[in-house]
Amino acid sequence: MSSRRLVLAAYDVTAPHRLRRALKVATAYSSGGQKSCHEAWTSRAEQAALGAALDAALKQEEDAWALFMLGREPRFRVLGRARAPNDPPALIFGWGGER
């Protein structure tokens, strides 16, 4: 069984067509989220794949993205209509490779 961690994937995108691509990438991995912040339980390999997919979907000169490691056993407090992720139980910034 792989070790999974909860990450928060966030992005800031300037063009609507890239925003749709980023949303599609993030929701493929996420278990919850709002707007441009998505929670996902991921392995290290999935974190790398998510980062690579966001790199491919976005434009380095105009957009930004980040993955924040929230831990193996985070505690949740939800307000309003929000709900905690129901999936089983770092910080990585985009554009880490050379272009």
Backbone torsions as a table, in degrees:
resi	resn	phi	psi	omega
1	MET	NA	132.2	-177.7
2	SER	-80.1	153.5	178.1
3	SER	-85.4	123.8	-179.5
4	ARG	-113.1	148.0	177.0
5	ARG	-129.2	149.2	175.1
6	LEU	-80.7	126.9	176.7
7	VAL	-122.1	153.7	173.3
8	LEU	-110.0	116.8	178.1
9	ALA	-98.6	124.5	-178.7
10	ALA	-131.3	147.3	178.7
11	TYR	-146.9	155.3	176.4
12	ASP	-130.8	112.0	-170.8
13	VAL	-122.3	137.7	-175.4
14	THR	-91.4	-24.6	-175.8
15	ALA	-111.3	135.0	-177.6
16	PRO	-57.0	-38.9	-178.6
17	HIS	-68.5	-34.9	176.1
18	ARG	-74.7	-31.4	176.1
19	LEU	-61.7	-42.7	177.3
20	ARG	-63.1	-40.2	178.0
21	ARG	-65.2	-43.2	179.6
22	ALA	-63.4	-40.9	178.2
23	LEU	-62.4	-42.5	179.0
24	LYS	-62.8	-43.4	178.7
25	VAL	-63.5	-50.4	-175.5
26	ALA	-64.3	-41.7	-178.3
27	THR	-70.8	-21.4	176.0
28	ALA	-65.8	-26.3	-179.4
29	TYR	-103.8	-17.8	-166.5
30	SER	-85.3	156.7	173.6
31	SER	-113.5	-2.5	178.6
32	GLY	177.4	172.4	177.8
33	GLY	148.9	177.9	179.9
34	GLN	-143.7	140.3	175.9
35	LYS	47.6	-109.9	-175.6
36	SER	-109.5	25.1	174.1
37	CYS	-129.7	125.0	-175.4
38	HIS	-131.0	136.6	177.0
39	GLU	-93.5	137.4	180.0
40	ALA	-147.6	135.2	171.8
41	TRP	-88.1	114.0	-173.8
42	THR	-133.6	152.0	169.4
43	SER	-85.9	172.9	177.4
44	ARG	-60.4	-40.1	179.6
45	ALA	-64.3	-40.3	178.7
46	GLU	-69.0	-34.5	175.6
47	GLN	-62.3	-43.7	178.7
48	ALA	-64.8	-41.4	179.6
49	ALA	-65.9	-41.2	177.6
50	LEU	-62.0	-45.8	177.8
51	GLY	-61.0	-43.2	179.2
52	ALA	-64.4	-39.6	179.6
53	ALA	-67.2	-39.1	176.5
54	LEU	-68.2	-39.1	175.3
55	ASP	-56.1	-44.2	-177.6
56	ALA	-70.5	-32.1	-175.3
57	ALA	-82.3	-24.6	-172.5
58	LEU	-112.1	166.6	-178.4
59	LYS	-106.1	118.2	-174.0
60	GLN	-56.3	-38.5	-175.4
61	GLU	-72.7	-21.1	-173.0
62	GLU	-121.5	-22.9	-173.5
63	ASP	-116.5	168.6	177.5
64	ALA	-144.7	152.1	173.2
65	TRP	-149.4	159.5	179.0
66	ALA	-153.4	149.4	171.0
67	LEU	-115.7	128.2	178.9
68	PHE	-113.0	123.7	178.0
69	MET	-76.3	124.9	-179.3
70	LEU	-102.5	-10.4	175.5
71	GLY	113.0	172.1	-179.1
72	ARG	-81.6	-33.2	-177.7
73	GLU	-132.8	65.9	-178.7
74	PRO	-70.5	153.5	174.5
75	ARG	-100.8	139.2	-176.7
76	PHE	-113.6	143.0	169.7
77	ARG	-133.6	118.6	-177.5
78	VAL	-112.7	148.2	-179.6
79	LEU	-125.2	153.6	175.9
80	GLY	63.5	-131.5	-176.8
81	ARG	-91.6	2.2	-179.7
82	ALA	-67.0	156.6	174.9
83	ARG	-138.0	147.1	179.5
84	ALA	-70.2	150.7	176.3
85	PRO	-58.7	144.6	-178.6
86	ASN	-111.6	18.5	178.9
87	ASP	-82.4	159.7	176.1
88	PRO	-67.1	155.5	-178.7
89	PRO	-62.0	NA	NA
90	ALA	NA	-167.8	-179.8
91	LEU	-161.6	114.2	-179.6
92	ILE	-128.1	121.9	176.8
93	PHE	-101.4	148.9	-179.2
94	GLY	-67.7	168.8	175.9
95	TRP	66.0	39.6	-179.2
96	GLY	-78.5	-25.4	-178.0
97	GLY	-89.8	167.6	177.1
98	GLU	-78.8	147.0	177.9
99	ARG	-118.5	NA	NA
